[in-house]
């Protein structure tokens, strides 16, 4: 079975500092990995995804994520946080093969960027 | 494009009542899905569809029915509402085919309370 874990419910960071939101996954095969962001009272918005190739993936709003197969991690990063980055962030994983229409989400990490 | 639309935005039901949550997309996406979001649990898949006339169960299907008569619409029916179904419901869609790596587009959500 596939699963994804976000070990931190809450991450606080000062504006201008680098931010990291952690994600680890568990799948038996090769995964597709995604990050989504949810602003208050809104649906989820796609940020970036890892399919294959370069382990460093760049996405929307200056975010990037690094796929690390040996550590089964896909941490979300941004070099300089903005107050407007404050939101709920979800990591998600999907198998590459089989009946893998299902996307499994982590429990979410609330990011607060302090001015 | 309107993207993914959901109605209603808010709904209060009494235990035992039935209702239908509406979802529509205008992007000609083959794949559509319904999730529920509960605090600390991320998003959990209820039902999904890979095309008109084809539906399947997700992680938490009990108490819900779906049908897909057109590409555009994917309604979710609550047969007999229970307090445990109090949640925020999100509809999502994406391109299909080999694209299990395609990102999903989410609607704004329906906040349902069952008394």
Interface residues (C-beta under 8 A of the other chain):
Chain A: X9 X32 X34 X36 X41 X42 X43 X44 X45 X46 X49 X51 X90 X94 X95 X96 X100 X101 X102 X103 X104 X105 X106 X107 X108
Chain B: X4 X31 X33 X35 X40 X41 X42 X43 X44 X45 X48 X50 X56 X58 X59 X90 X92 X100 X101 X103 X104 X105 X106 X107 X108 X109
